[in-house]
Amino acid sequence: MADVLGQERNQLVITFKDAHGETFNFNISNPKQDITEQEIKAIAEHIVTNNYFKSTKGSDFVAFVKARVVSSETDRYDLTV
């Protein structure tokens, strides 16, 4: 989706720990508005349990660390001189 001036966007950011103890963020754009903590925990645990993804180092995610919804608004500037 293209950025639109003044448009608010949300991302669900879930942080996992890999087998080497390093943390990695997994981003989901525009999660549903009424997502619950229980749903987020279930998604995170499902990802860890089923090894759907690996860290950039090739290790499995072994633990869910935290999750948060990040909201941002797009601003565009024309800085042509």
Long-range contacts (C-beta under 8 A, 24 or more apart in sequence): 3-74, 3-76, 4-74, 5-74, 5-75, 5-76, 6-73, 6-74, 6-75, 7-73, 7-74, 8-71, 8-72, 8-73, 9-71, 9-72, 9-73, 9-74, 10-69, 10-70, 10-71, 10-72, 11-69, 11-70, 11-72, 12-40, 12-67, 12-68, 12-69, 12-70, 13-67, 13-68, 13-69, 13-70, 14-40, 14-43, 14-44, 14-47, 14-64, 14-66, 14-67, 15-64, 15-65, 15-66, 15-67, 16-44, 16-47, 16-48, 16-55, 16-61, 16-62, 16-63, 16-64, 16-65, 17-61, 17-62, 17-63, 17-65, 18-54, 18-55, 18-57, 18-59, 18-60, 18-61, 18-62, 19-59, 19-60, 19-62, 20-55, 20-57, 20-59, 22-55, 22-57, 22-59, 23-65, 24-55, 24-56, 24-61, 26-53, 31-69, 35-69, 40-67, 41-67
